[in-house]
Amino acid sequence: MRKDKIYIVGAGAIGKALAVFLQHESKDVVLVRGSVDNKPAEKKVITVTNQENQIFQQKITTTTFCNLKEISGIVLITAKAFANTEIAQRLKNKGSNFSVVLLQNGLNIEKPFATFENVFRCVLFSTSQLTSDNTISFKMVTDSPLGNMRGKNSNQNAIVNQISTSYFGFKSEPDILNMVWEKVIINCAFNSICPLLETDNGIFHRNREATKLAKTIIAECIDVANKCGITLGQKKIEEKLLLISRRADGQLISTYEDIRNNRRTEIESLNLEISRLADKMGMPELVPNTRLLGEMIQLKSTIGMADINH
């Protein structure tokens, strides 16, 4: 089987962990920084500790778009979804002999790649947290489903085989749209409630009141999904939320990390995107709690970013 070069765009916790596991299994991988450009390529030693306390260390080639004249292979995007418009523009100048896989949270985040031929969505069921600049704590909940939003399956299975490792697994999913909605709804709870409570992902299996609030968010989001023609079961999503909460106990959700570090969050593609869809349908009353928590996260983030700039 042909082995494609794998480019990971986004040098955050997930991108770095994935790069280490891929290189550990002798895959040809390059880490591409999505937020900066015009910097020389370098090799960085990155260390990952998984849930079994196994330690993996690899020297990973890290570069920027300006150093890549042409891209051929598989492009995995782990950068924040709000950067997708800029990333799509940069990729358009790098040829067309590659497949794009979005390993990101959010609804409609694939829109900037509408003109690309091979675009896949992946729903991540792994959590990763930077403990220092190049040291990561990683937990895999289960294999992450990957599928084509357009319903095509030309090279989907081949991509899954090439990017899967023993420690960070993927699986082919024919109905990825439903999976995307399920994970977005779960993230609407995690990425708003955990940062506002200033606590870790394990709060939902430890605290009944937090779980009750999460169930409220889930019910509101399912109403919007149903109105969009997506049929989802509340009990199934609640069970997945609790499973992730148990297995990611002690780890911080990315939005909370972003707020603590005065960075922009992904809440616009989560709670606020669900709210926008409800508004578009003329039914803003469907999501009062989802909207409020999303707006509070956005305000909390904005205040932190404003403070750091003064």
Backbone as CSV, one residue per row, in Angstrom:
resi,resn,N_x,N_y,N_z,CA_x,CA_y,CA_z,C_x,C_y,C_z
1,MET,0.832,-1.196,0.000,0.000,0.000,0.000,0.868,1.248,0.000
2,ARG,0.479,2.207,-0.837,1.240,3.451,-0.925,1.134,4.225,0.380
3,LYS,2.247,4.802,0.802,2.242,5.617,2.014,2.374,7.081,1.631
4,ASP,1.321,7.859,1.885,1.345,9.283,1.578,2.066,10.060,2.676
5,LYS,2.621,11.182,2.285,3.154,12.117,3.278,1.968,12.728,4.017
6,ILE,2.098,12.905,5.304,1.010,13.438,6.118,1.419,14.789,6.681
7,TYR,0.640,15.812,6.352,0.863,17.167,6.849,-0.193,17.454,7.916
8,ILE,0.243,17.889,9.078,-0.686,18.244,10.150,-0.637,19.756,10.322
9,VAL,-1.726,20.433,9.979,-1.785,21.894,10.072,-2.393,22.267,11.419
10,GLY,-1.562,22.834,12.276,-2.003,23.194,13.621,-1.095,22.543,14.646
11,ALA,-0.260,23.344,15.283,0.730,22.805,16.216,0.261,22.933,17.658
12,GLY,-1.018,22.615,17.881,-1.557,22.594,19.234,-1.420,21.209,19.844
13,ALA,-2.176,20.956,20.904,-2.034,19.710,21.652,-2.406,18.483,20.819
14,ILE,-3.516,18.553,20.074,-3.932,17.414,19.256,-2.949,17.206,18.105
15,GLY,-2.587,18.281,17.414,-1.666,18.176,16.281,-0.326,17.580,16.679
16,LYS,0.218,18.042,17.788,1.514,17.540,18.240,1.431,16.075,18.669
17,ALA,0.371,15.715,19.389,0.215,14.328,19.823,0.080,13.400,18.622
18,LEU,-0.729,13.792,17.652,-0.924,12.974,16.465,0.383,12.818,15.690
19,ALA,1.146,13.897,15.578,2.435,13.834,14.877,3.375,12.836,15.550
20,VAL,3.420,12.843,16.854,4.302,11.928,17.587,3.885,10.476,17.361
21,PHE,2.580,10.185,17.471,2.125,8.808,17.296,2.344,8.312,15.867
22,LEU,2.126,9.181,14.890,2.341,8.791,13.493,3.816,8.493,13.222
23,GLN,4.686,9.380,13.694,6.120,9.163,13.462,6.624,7.957,14.247
24,HIS,6.035,7.714,15.417,6.388,6.548,16.222,6.171,5.260,15.430
25,GLU,5.176,5.277,14.526,4.883,4.109,13.699,5.426,4.277,12.281
26,SER,6.489,5.085,12.167,7.268,5.232,10.922,6.475,5.858,9.778
27,LYS,5.496,6.697,10.091,4.781,7.444,9.058,5.572,8.713,8.739
28,ASP,5.475,9.172,7.499,6.175,10.378,7.039,5.306,11.591,7.367
29,VAL,5.647,12.311,8.427,4.782,13.378,8.938,5.523,14.696,9.075
30,VAL,4.810,15.792,8.778,5.326,17.145,8.950,4.278,17.953,9.703
31,LEU,4.718,18.679,10.699,3.830,19.547,11.463,3.920,20.965,10.903
32,VAL,2.777,21.520,10.488,2.741,22.844,9.875,2.045,23.812,10.829
33,ARG,2.742,24.867,11.185,2.145,25.869,12.069,1.134,26.693,11.291
34,GLY,-0.087,26.745,11.776,-1.138,27.442,11.045,-1.251,28.916,11.359
35,SER,-0.758,29.324,12.516,-0.969,30.706,12.968,0.173,31.644,12.602
36,VAL,1.313,31.095,12.190,2.456,31.939,11.819,3.015,31.456,10.478
37,ASP,3.782,32.322,9.822,4.398,31.959,8.551,5.773,32.618,8.469
38,ASN,6.463,32.345,7.371,7.776,32.956,7.129,8.788,32.662,8.228
39,LYS,8.764,31.415,8.718,9.775,30.975,9.681,10.437,29.711,9.137
40,PRO,11.720,29.546,9.360,12.425,28.371,8.827,11.941,27.080,9.476
41,ALA,12.062,25.978,8.743,11.717,24.673,9.294,12.710,24.288,10.378
42,GLU,12.248,23.548,11.354,13.113,23.084,12.436,12.584,21.761,12.968
43,LYS,13.423,21.065,13.691,12.994,19.819,14.323,12.816,20.059,15.818
44,LYS,11.668,19.653,16.322,11.369,19.858,17.741,11.103,18.519,18.411
45,VAL,11.689,18.338,19.592,11.425,17.129,20.369,10.106,17.315,21.110
46,ILE,9.151,16.422,20.837,7.824,16.502,21.452,7.584,15.225,22.242
47,THR,7.082,15.367,23.460,6.844,14.228,24.349,5.358,14.107,24.653
48,VAL,4.832,12.905,24.514,3.415,12.640,24.783,3.300,11.520,25.804
49,THR,2.446,11.727,26.804,2.115,10.675,27.774,0.652,10.304,27.582
50,ASN,0.363,9.012,27.367,-1.023,8.606,27.144,-1.675,8.137,28.436
51,GLN,-2.922,7.622,28.316,-3.685,7.271,29.521,-3.112,6.081,30.270
52,GLU,-2.257,5.280,29.598,-1.582,4.172,30.286,-0.235,4.600,30.864
53,ASN,0.005,5.915,30.862,1.266,6.495,31.329,2.469,6.022,30.512
54,GLN,2.228,5.621,29.273,3.320,5.331,28.354,3.850,6.650,27.797
55,ILE,5.150,6.750,27.668,5.776,7.989,27.207,6.322,7.787,25.793
56,PHE,5.948,8.707,24.902,6.399,8.674,23.518,7.138,9.980,23.220
57,GLN,8.286,9.862,22.617,9.076,11.066,22.306,9.622,10.955,20.885
58,GLN,9.388,12.003,20.104,9.851,12.026,18.724,10.367,13.422,18.386
59,LYS,11.336,13.466,17.469,11.815,14.741,16.944,11.030,15.018,15.666
60,ILE,10.127,15.988,15.723,9.171,16.242,14.646,9.597,17.451,13.809
61,THR,9.580,17.286,12.489,9.840,18.412,11.591,8.670,19.383,11.672
62,THR,8.964,20.626,12.025,7.939,21.660,12.179,8.252,22.801,11.229
63,THR,7.264,23.199,10.437,7.510,24.211,9.416,6.306,25.135,9.284
64,THR,6.354,26.028,8.276,5.228,26.920,7.981,4.913,26.818,6.490
65,PHE,3.780,27.365,6.082,3.320,27.228,4.700,4.322,27.769,3.679
66,CYS,5.030,28.832,4.029,5.936,29.461,3.063,7.056,28.520,2.625
67,ASN,7.356,27.502,3.441,8.425,26.563,3.101,7.938,25.388,2.254
68,LEU,6.639,25.326,1.994,6.065,24.215,1.241,5.659,24.705,-0.143
69,LYS,6.431,24.356,-1.162,6.119,24.805,-2.521,4.906,24.062,-3.071
70,GLU,4.850,22.777,-2.786,3.728,21.959,-3.256,3.425,20.900,-2.209
71,ILE,2.144,20.597,-2.054,1.728,19.594,-1.083,1.135,18.404,-1.819
72,SER,1.583,17.206,-1.442,1.058,15.986,-2.028,0.915,14.952,-0.919
73,GLY,-0.312,14.446,-0.729,-0.543,13.459,0.314,-1.831,13.717,1.062
74,ILE,-1.741,13.744,2.379,-2.909,13.937,3.246,-2.663,15.148,4.137
75,VAL,-3.624,16.062,4.178,-3.532,17.249,5.028,-4.546,17.109,6.162
76,LEU,-4.059,16.975,7.378,-4.910,16.895,8.567,-4.933,18.270,9.230
77,ILE,-6.100,18.836,9.392,-6.190,20.184,9.956,-6.685,20.099,11.393
78,THR,-5.799,20.484,12.320,-6.134,20.467,13.745,-6.141,21.869,14.349
79,ALA,-5.885,22.875,13.510,-5.931,24.267,13.983,-7.364,24.631,14.371
80,LYS,-7.537,25.736,15.065,-8.872,26.191,15.423,-9.684,26.469,14.156
81,ALA,-10.965,26.136,14.201,-11.814,26.213,13.008,-11.956,27.628,12.462
82,PHE,-11.809,28.655,13.305,-11.961,30.020,12.806,-10.823,30.406,11.850
83,ALA,-9.777,29.577,11.791,-8.661,29.838,10.878,-8.855,29.174,9.517
84,ASN,-9.965,28.478,9.311,-10.131,27.667,8.104,-10.141,28.468,6.806
85,THR,-10.710,29.657,6.826,-10.730,30.466,5.607,-9.315,30.788,5.149
86,GLU,-8.469,31.177,6.083,-7.074,31.495,5.759,-6.309,30.245,5.342
87,ILE,-6.536,29.125,6.034,-5.844,27.884,5.702,-6.249,27.398,4.315
88,ALA,-7.545,27.479,3.998,-8.014,27.053,2.680,-7.355,27.875,1.577
89,GLN,-7.204,29.172,1.823,-6.581,30.042,0.834,-5.123,29.660,0.619
90,ARG,-4.416,29.344,1.682,-3.012,28.948,1.567,-2.864,27.616,0.847
91,LEU,-3.789,26.700,1.105,-3.712,25.388,0.465,-3.993,25.466,-1.033
92,LYS,-4.793,26.428,-1.457,-5.111,26.567,-2.882,-3.863,26.851,-3.713
93,ASN,-2.856,27.383,-3.074,-1.611,27.702,-3.782,-0.585,26.576,-3.722
94,LYS,-0.992,25.420,-3.191,-0.038,24.319,-2.991,-0.368,23.104,-3.846
95,GLY,-1.051,23.307,-4.978,-1.404,22.198,-5.846,-2.759,21.620,-5.498
96,SER,-3.050,20.447,-6.022,-4.360,19.819,-5.782,-4.247,18.321,-5.526
97,ASN,-3.017,17.845,-5.365,-2.810,16.417,-5.195,-2.798,16.016,-3.720
98,PHE,-3.852,16.377,-3.023,-3.943,16.026,-1.608,-5.407,15.952,-1.167
99,SER,-5.621,15.211,-0.098,-6.930,15.133,0.547,-6.877,15.923,1.842
100,VAL,-7.978,16.583,2.187,-8.061,17.389,3.402,-8.978,16.693,4.406
101,VAL,-8.498,16.551,5.633,-9.300,15.978,6.713,-9.374,16.997,7.842
102,LEU,-10.585,17.406,8.198,-10.781,18.392,9.259,-10.983,17.672,10.586
103,LEU,-10.012,17.792,11.481,-10.102,17.210,12.821,-10.420,18.340,13.797
104,GLN,-11.595,18.927,13.617,-11.965,20.137,14.359,-13.399,20.043,14.846
105,ASN,-13.713,20.862,15.824,-15.079,20.964,16.320,-15.865,21.997,15.522
106,GLY,-17.166,21.808,15.467,-18.010,22.876,14.943,-18.890,22.494,13.770
107,LEU,-19.956,23.267,13.593,-20.857,23.116,12.464,-20.429,24.025,11.320
108,ASN,-20.565,23.506,10.104,-20.328,24.282,8.873,-18.891,24.776,8.732
109,ILE,-17.963,24.165,9.426,-16.566,24.618,9.366,-15.895,24.191,8.061
110,GLU,-16.554,23.296,7.310,-15.980,22.831,6.041,-16.266,23.782,4.878
111,LYS,-17.090,24.796,5.083,-17.490,25.702,3.998,-16.313,26.347,3.259
112,PRO,-15.246,26.799,3.938,-14.126,27.403,3.198,-13.450,26.454,2.213
113,PHE,-13.704,25.132,2.341,-13.073,24.145,1.473,-14.046,23.615,0.420
114,ALA,-15.106,24.380,0.139,-16.161,23.916,-0.768,-15.654,23.599,-2.164
115,THR,-14.597,24.276,-2.620,-14.077,24.056,-3.972,-13.042,22.931,-4.036
116,PHE,-12.657,22.369,-2.886,-11.683,21.280,-2.857,-12.376,19.961,-3.185
117,GLU,-11.669,19.083,-3.885,-12.302,17.843,-4.351,-12.472,16.816,-3.247
118,ASN,-11.455,16.593,-2.442,-11.497,15.555,-1.407,-11.405,16.178,-0.019
119,VAL,-12.554,16.369,0.605,-12.616,16.971,1.939,-13.396,16.035,2.859
120,PHE,-12.802,15.718,4.000,-13.410,14.808,4.954,-13.537,15.491,6.317
121,ARG,-14.549,15.076,7.058,-14.684,15.518,8.455,-14.346,14.361,9.365
122,CYS,-13.698,14.666,10.475,-13.413,13.672,11.493,-13.972,14.174,12.822
123,VAL,-14.654,13.294,13.524,-15.182,13.628,14.841,-14.236,13.038,15.880
124,LEU,-13.507,13.910,16.559,-12.477,13.448,17.492,-13.076,12.940,18.802
125,PHE,-12.687,11.733,19.162,-13.009,11.202,20.481,-11.705,10.950,21.232
126,SER,-10.880,11.979,21.231,-9.625,11.986,21.972,-9.463,13.358,22.602
127,THR,-8.797,13.421,23.721,-8.515,14.699,24.361,-7.013,14.823,24.553
128,SER,-6.540,16.045,24.434,-5.110,16.293,24.526,-4.878,17.637,25.194
129,GLN,-3.913,17.691,26.073,-3.663,18.914,26.833,-2.165,19.172,26.934
130,LEU,-1.765,20.392,26.590,-0.361,20.777,26.725,-0.029,20.982,28.196
131,THR,0.978,20.278,28.679,1.434,20.512,30.053,2.628,21.457,30.059
132,SER,3.312,21.545,28.914,4.313,22.584,28.645,4.342,22.726,27.131
133,ASP,5.234,23.554,26.599,5.192,23.867,25.175,5.235,22.633,24.284
134,ASN,6.063,21.661,24.608,6.204,20.458,23.777,6.015,19.180,24.579
135,THR,5.218,19.261,25.627,4.887,18.097,26.446,3.366,18.005,26.541
136,ILE,2.825,16.819,26.226,1.387,16.681,26.086,0.863,15.500,26.883
137,SER,-0.289,15.703,27.504,-1.041,14.624,28.138,-2.189,14.255,27.192
138,PHE,-2.267,12.978,26.808,-3.221,12.553,25.782,-4.074,11.390,26.275
139,LYS,-5.380,11.444,25.949,-6.279,10.336,26.263,-7.175,10.056,25.059
140,MET,-7.211,8.805,24.639,-8.113,8.401,23.566,-9.347,7.747,24.180
141,VAL,-10.513,8.290,23.888,-11.757,7.733,24.403,-12.145,6.505,23.579
142,THR,-12.149,6.655,22.256,-12.426,5.566,21.328,-11.937,5.994,19.950
143,ASP,-11.967,5.090,18.965,-11.560,5.457,17.617,-12.430,6.598,17.097
144,SER,-11.820,7.547,16.409,-12.529,8.723,15.901,-13.073,8.459,14.501
145,PRO,-14.398,8.624,14.280,-14.982,8.374,12.959,-14.607,9.442,11.946
146,LEU,-14.421,9.012,10.698,-14.016,9.899,9.608,-14.879,9.594,8.393
147,GLY,-15.394,10.647,7.756,-16.234,10.435,6.586,-16.293,11.657,5.695
148,ASN,-16.837,11.472,4.512,-16.971,12.542,3.528,-18.347,13.173,3.648
149,MET,-18.394,14.478,3.873,-19.652,15.193,4.040,-20.501,15.160,2.768
150,ARG,-19.868,14.936,1.615,-20.594,14.895,0.345,-21.077,13.492,0.004
151,GLY,-20.827,12.547,0.895,-21.299,11.191,0.666,-20.397,10.339,-0.195
152,LYS,-19.267,10.883,-0.643,-18.335,10.106,-1.462,-17.424,9.266,-0.560
153,ASN,-16.902,8.192,-1.118,-15.996,7.339,-0.345,-14.859,6.842,-1.228
154,SER,-14.331,7.756,-2.047,-13.322,7.381,-3.030,-12.064,6.811,-2.372
155,ASN,-11.446,7.543,-1.465,-10.216,7.062,-0.815,-10.309,7.159,0.706
156,GLN,-11.534,7.109,1.197,-11.769,7.262,2.637,-11.092,6.169,3.457
157,ASN,-11.269,4.932,3.058,-10.689,3.821,3.819,-9.165,3.858,3.798
158,ALA,-8.603,4.278,2.666,-7.145,4.371,2.566,-6.608,5.435,3.514
159,ILE,-7.310,6.552,3.609,-6.894,7.623,4.520,-6.943,7.131,5.962
160,VAL,-8.046,6.471,6.325,-8.197,5.947,7.686,-7.031,5.019,8.024
161,ASN,-6.681,4.137,7.102,-5.581,3.198,7.345,-4.250,3.917,7.523
162,GLN,-4.039,4.982,6.767,-2.736,5.659,6.809,-2.562,6.550,8.029
163,ILE,-3.643,7.118,8.543,-3.495,8.037,9.680,-3.756,7.368,11.021
164,SER,-4.220,6.124,11.008,-4.487,5.420,12.267,-3.202,4.875,12.871
165,THR,-3.121,4.939,14.176,-2.016,4.316,14.909,-2.598,3.504,16.059
166,SER,-1.754,2.774,16.728,-2.206,1.955,17.855,-2.690,2.799,19.027
167,TYR,-2.273,4.072,19.060,-2.552,4.911,20.222,-3.502,6.070,19.920
168,PHE,-3.750,6.311,18.627,-4.659,7.372,18.196,-5.361,6.802,16.966
169,GLY,-6.543,6.201,17.191,-7.198,5.445,16.140,-8.316,6.188,15.430
170,PHE,-8.573,5.787,14.188,-9.659,6.337,13.381,-10.444,5.182,12.768
171,LYS,-11.678,5.464,12.365,-12.487,4.459,11.676,-13.355,5.140,10.627
172,SER,-13.672,4.407,9.572,-14.480,4.942,8.474,-15.942,5.015,8.896
173,GLU,-16.604,6.135,8.581,-17.994,6.354,8.984,-18.807,6.829,7.770
174,PRO,-19.778,6.026,7.306,-20.567,6.417,6.131,-21.531,7.572,6.396
175,ASP,-21.993,7.730,7.636,-22.955,8.790,7.963,-22.304,9.804,8.899
176,ILE,-21.301,10.503,8.391,-20.524,11.396,9.256,-21.320,12.620,9.679
177,LEU,-22.313,13.036,8.895,-23.081,14.242,9.234,-23.760,14.104,10.587
178,ASN,-24.410,12.969,10.826,-25.046,12.749,12.125,-24.020,12.745,13.252
179,MET,-22.855,12.153,12.980,-21.798,12.103,13.986,-21.279,13.505,14.300
180,VAL,-21.163,14.337,13.263,-20.724,15.726,13.464,-21.703,16.454,14.378
181,TRP,-22.989,16.312,14.097,-23.998,16.964,14.932,-23.931,16.469,16.384
182,GLU,-23.809,15.153,16.557,-23.727,14.595,17.912,-22.566,15.209,18.682
183,LYS,-21.390,15.244,18.040,-20.209,15.761,18.742,-20.320,17.262,18.980
184,VAL,-20.882,18.001,18.027,-21.068,19.442,18.233,-21.945,19.688,19.450
185,ILE,-23.016,18.917,19.565,-23.926,19.092,20.704,-23.211,18.766,22.016
186,ILE,-22.435,17.693,22.030,-21.648,17.363,23.225,-20.685,18.497,23.557
187,ASN,-20.040,19.040,22.532,-19.100,20.140,22.761,-19.796,21.418,23.206
188,CYS,-21.042,21.616,22.790,-21.781,22.789,23.268,-21.910,22.760,24.784
189,ALA,-21.986,21.547,25.347,-22.030,21.409,26.810,-20.631,21.551,27.413
190,PHE,-19.683,20.748,26.943,-18.324,20.776,27.497,-17.677,22.156,27.370
191,ASN,-17.760,22.742,26.177,-17.002,23.957,25.898,-17.641,25.216,26.459
192,SER,-18.806,25.110,27.038,-19.403,26.267,27.694,-19.471,26.072,29.210
193,ILE,-19.939,24.908,29.640,-20.131,24.691,31.080,-18.794,24.569,31.817
194,CYS,-17.874,23.764,31.293,-16.589,23.560,31.989,-15.805,24.864,32.168
195,PRO,-15.652,25.689,31.112,-14.915,26.945,31.317,-15.615,27.905,32.269
196,LEU,-16.936,27.949,32.212,-17.657,28.867,33.099,-17.585,28.417,34.555
197,LEU,-17.526,27.105,34.764,-17.347,26.579,36.127,-15.871,26.503,36.508
198,GLU,-15.010,26.778,35.527,-13.561,26.718,35.723,-13.137,25.369,36.300
199,THR,-13.578,24.320,35.571,-13.297,22.975,36.040,-12.934,22.079,34.860
200,ASP,-12.607,20.829,35.171,-12.153,19.885,34.149,-13.314,19.110,33.534
201,ASN,-12.978,18.273,32.542,-13.995,17.538,31.793,-14.748,16.495,32.615
202,GLY,-14.198,16.116,33.753,-14.838,15.087,34.566,-16.035,15.559,35.373
203,ILE,-16.364,16.825,35.291,-17.423,17.395,36.138,-18.766,16.709,35.938
204,PHE,-19.060,16.250,34.722,-20.400,15.721,34.442,-20.637,14.346,35.056
205,HIS,-19.608,13.548,35.224,-19.829,12.257,35.885,-19.675,12.390,37.401
206,ARG,-19.230,13.563,37.862,-19.051,13.775,39.306,-20.167,14.594,39.940
207,ASN,-20.858,15.402,39.139,-21.777,16.384,39.709,-23.130,16.343,39.000
208,ARG,-24.187,16.071,39.747,-25.534,15.931,39.172,-26.058,17.236,38.590
209,GLU,-25.790,18.341,39.263,-26.309,19.622,38.781,-25.655,20.022,37.462
210,ALA,-24.366,19.751,37.338,-23.682,20.039,36.078,-24.251,19.160,34.963
211,THR,-24.518,17.892,35.300,-25.108,16.982,34.316,-26.499,17.445,33.917
212,LYS,-27.259,17.927,34.856,-28.615,18.429,34.569,-28.557,19.599,33.590
213,LEU,-27.610,20.510,33.801,-27.465,21.649,32.896,-27.029,21.160,31.507
214,ALA,-26.117,20.191,31.463,-25.675,19.641,30.180,-26.843,19.021,29.425
215,LYS,-27.712,18.325,30.131,-28.873,17.708,29.492,-29.813,18.763,28.912
216,THR,-29.905,19.902,29.571,-30.722,21.004,29.050,-30.153,21.513,27.733
217,ILE,-28.838,21.697,27.697,-28.175,22.147,26.468,-28.377,21.120,25.351
218,ILE,-28.205,19.853,25.680,-28.372,18.788,24.691,-29.781,18.803,24.108
219,ALA,-30.795,18.939,24.971,-32.189,18.933,24.510,-32.461,20.111,23.573
220,GLU,-31.937,21.288,23.891,-32.134,22.455,23.032,-31.488,22.245,21.662
221,CYS,-30.277,21.744,21.677,-29.546,21.551,20.411,-30.192,20.474,19.542
222,ILE,-30.725,19.433,20.168,-31.416,18.392,19.409,-32.644,18.958,18.718
223,ASP,-33.349,19.888,19.370,-34.495,20.536,18.734,-34.085,21.221,17.434
224,VAL,-32.952,21.923,17.466,-32.460,22.597,16.264,-32.060,21.570,15.211
225,ALA,-31.368,20.504,15.635,-30.960,19.452,14.708,-32.167,18.845,14.002
226,ASN,-33.210,18.553,14.773,-34.420,17.970,14.187,-35.047,18.900,13.155
227,LYS,-35.039,20.195,13.460,-35.592,21.168,12.514,-34.745,21.245,11.235
228,CYS,-33.461,20.857,11.340,-32.559,20.837,10.176,-32.581,19.490,9.461
229,GLY,-33.469,18.596,9.879,-33.587,17.300,9.231,-32.637,16.248,9.756
230,ILE,-32.012,16.504,10.907,-31.082,15.550,11.525,-31.774,14.906,12.719
231,THR,-31.961,13.601,12.662,-32.654,12.883,13.739,-31.634,12.312,14.717
232,LEU,-31.717,12.755,15.957,-30.764,12.329,16.981,-31.508,11.888,18.238
233,GLY,-30.913,10.982,18.979,-31.500,10.524,20.235,-30.818,11.164,21.424
234,GLN,-31.608,11.728,22.334,-31.025,12.435,23.475,-30.274,11.495,24.410
235,LYS,-30.841,10.336,24.687,-30.202,9.412,25.624,-28.820,8.991,25.128
236,LYS,-28.714,8.730,23.823,-27.439,8.313,23.245,-26.384,9.393,23.421
237,ILE,-26.756,10.660,23.188,-25.796,11.758,23.317,-25.414,11.969,24.779
238,GLU,-26.387,11.847,25.672,-26.096,11.975,27.105,-25.108,10.901,27.549
239,GLU,-25.287,9.675,27.047,-24.377,8.580,27.407,-22.963,8.852,26.896
240,LYS,-22.860,9.402,25.679,-21.544,9.727,25.129,-20.882,10.834,25.921
241,LEU,-21.667,11.828,26.338,-21.116,12.918,27.150,-20.524,12.367,28.446
242,LEU,-21.232,11.465,29.101,-20.752,10.902,30.362,-19.543,9.999,30.141
243,LEU,-19.517,9.276,29.010,-18.367,8.436,28.696,-17.116,9.291,28.527
244,ILE,-17.242,10.374,27.764,-16.105,11.276,27.571,-15.692,11.903,28.890
245,SER,-16.674,12.281,29.705,-16.386,12.907,30.997,-15.582,11.965,31.897
246,ARG,-15.982,10.691,31.924,-15.258,9.724,32.763,-13.833,9.510,32.261
247,ARG,-13.692,9.345,30.943,-12.375,9.011,30.394,-11.450,10.218,30.293
248,ALA,-12.037,11.414,30.317,-11.209,12.627,30.255,-11.188,13.342,31.608
249,ASP,-11.461,12.604,32.655,-11.459,13.183,34.001,-10.094,13.790,34.306
250,GLY,-10.097,15.030,34.776,-8.858,15.711,35.130,-8.277,16.557,34.019
251,GLN,-8.733,16.365,32.772,-8.232,17.167,31.660,-9.135,18.371,31.417
252,LEU,-8.524,19.427,30.923,-9.261,20.664,30.671,-9.701,20.738,29.221
253,ILE,-10.914,21.214,29.003,-11.420,21.385,27.648,-10.638,22.522,26.974
254,SER,-10.497,22.425,25.641,-9.667,23.393,24.911,-10.146,24.832,25.089
255,THR,-11.457,25.028,25.157,-11.982,26.392,25.321,-11.531,27.004,26.646
256,TYR,-11.506,26.206,27.695,-11.039,26.704,28.988,-9.558,27.055,28.915
257,GLU,-8.770,26.213,28.230,-7.354,26.506,28.038,-7.171,27.796,27.245
258,ASP,-7.993,27.983,26.204,-7.899,29.200,25.392,-8.200,30.439,26.223
259,ILE,-9.230,30.379,27.047,-9.591,31.521,27.885,-8.480,31.832,28.880
260,ARG,-7.923,30.794,29.485,-6.846,30.988,30.465,-5.604,31.601,29.827
261,ASN,-5.433,31.337,28.521,-4.255,31.857,27.818,-4.587,33.043,26.928
262,ASN,-5.771,33.640,27.162,-6.190,34.852,26.444,-6.191,34.665,24.932
263,ARG,-6.725,33.499,24.495,-6.822,33.206,23.074,-8.283,33.148,22.651
264,ARG,-8.510,33.362,21.373,-9.846,33.245,20.806,-10.335,31.801,20.916
265,THR,-11.615,31.613,21.193,-12.172,30.272,21.343,-12.956,29.857,20.099
266,GLU,-13.414,28.596,20.104,-14.201,28.041,19.001,-15.699,28.150,19.237
267,ILE,-16.105,28.916,20.221,-17.518,28.937,20.608,-18.425,29.432,19.476
268,GLU,-17.859,30.200,18.529,-18.666,30.695,17.406,-19.171,29.565,16.524
269,SER,-18.418,28.474,16.436,-18.850,27.349,15.606,-19.595,26.286,16.416
270,LEU,-19.812,26.553,17.703,-20.534,25.627,18.577,-21.855,26.265,19.024
271,ASN,-21.931,26.718,20.260,-23.179,27.299,20.787,-23.719,28.422,19.923
272,LEU,-22.842,29.302,19.460,-23.312,30.464,18.719,-23.732,30.098,17.294
273,GLU,-23.176,29.027,16.725,-23.626,28.564,15.410,-24.996,27.890,15.522
274,ILE,-25.200,27.111,16.576,-26.523,26.521,16.828,-27.560,27.630,16.989
275,SER,-27.187,28.680,17.727,-28.087,29.813,17.933,-28.377,30.527,16.620
276,ARG,-27.348,30.666,15.771,-27.541,31.327,14.479,-28.519,30.544,13.608
277,LEU,-28.410,29.209,13.638,-29.331,28.375,12.863,-30.762,28.523,13.367
278,ALA,-30.923,28.581,14.697,-32.261,28.780,15.263,-32.834,30.128,14.833
279,ASP,-31.992,31.160,14.841,-32.428,32.487,14.390,-32.829,32.464,12.920
280,LYS,-32.030,31.764,12.105,-32.294,31.685,10.670,-33.638,31.026,10.395
281,MET,-34.028,30.088,11.230,-35.318,29.408,11.085,-36.465,30.210,11.687
282,GLY,-36.114,31.354,12.303,-37.148,32.175,12.944,-37.616,31.616,14.266
283,MET,-36.765,30.810,14.920,-37.138,30.189,16.197,-36.032,30.367,17.237
284,PRO,-35.706,31.612,17.551,-34.638,31.846,18.536,-34.966,31.299,19.914
285,GLU,-36.259,31.090,20.183,-36.688,30.617,21.500,-36.285,29.165,21.762
286,LEU,-35.789,28.458,20.743,-35.409,27.051,20.916,-34.185,26.872,21.797
287,VAL,-33.303,27.891,21.842,-31.985,27.675,22.461,-31.602,28.765,23.475
288,PRO,-32.453,29.091,24.438,-32.107,30.185,25.359,-30.859,29.919,26.193
289,ASN,-30.718,28.705,26.700,-29.571,28.392,27.558,-28.292,28.197,26.744
290,THR,-28.425,27.525,25.607,-27.284,27.322,24.723,-26.705,28.659,24.283
291,ARG,-27.603,29.592,23.936,-27.169,30.914,23.495,-26.512,31.689,24.641
292,LEU,-27.152,31.682,25.794,-26.632,32.453,26.932,-25.239,31.982,27.329
293,LEU,-25.056,30.671,27.444,-23.737,30.157,27.833,-22.691,30.471,26.763
294,GLY,-23.101,30.383,25.494,-22.178,30.728,24.414,-21.766,32.183,24.458
295,GLU,-22.723,33.059,24.691,-22.420,34.488,24.764,-21.540,34.807,25.966
296,MET,-21.746,34.085,27.077,-20.908,34.290,28.259,-19.463,33.858,27.991
297,ILE,-19.306,32.730,27.276,-17.956,32.286,26.903,-17.283,33.312,26.005
298,GLN,-18.027,33.799,25.025,-17.459,34.787,24.108,-17.051,36.058,24.861
299,LEU,-17.878,36.491,25.793,-17.558,37.681,26.582,-16.340,37.427,27.470
300,LYS,-16.305,36.265,28.102,-15.175,35.918,28.975,-13.873,35.921,28.175
301,SER,-13.926,35.374,26.971,-12.754,35.340,26.102,-12.353,36.742,25.660
302,THR,-13.345,37.523,25.262,-13.076,38.889,24.776,-12.450,39.754,25.862
303,ILE,-12.940,39.633,27.084,-12.403,40.414,28.206,-10.935,40.043,28.443
304,GLY,-10.653,38.730,28.429,-9.272,38.291,28.639,-8.331,38.775,27.567
305,MET,-8.793,38.721,26.300,-7.955,39.167,25.189,-7.758,40.675,25.233
306,ALA,-8.788,41.417,25.665,-8.670,42.877,25.763,-7.672,43.255,26.865
307,ASP,-7.716,42.508,27.984,-6.813,42.798,29.088,-5.354,42.592,28.696
308,ILE,-5.104,41.547,27.896,-3.720,41.242,27.523,-3.184,42.265,26.524
309,ASN,-4.064,42.930,25.812,-3.652,43.913,24.802,-3.516,45.333,25.355
310,HIS,-3.719,45.486,26.647,-3.601,46.822,27.265,-2.549,46.801,28.371
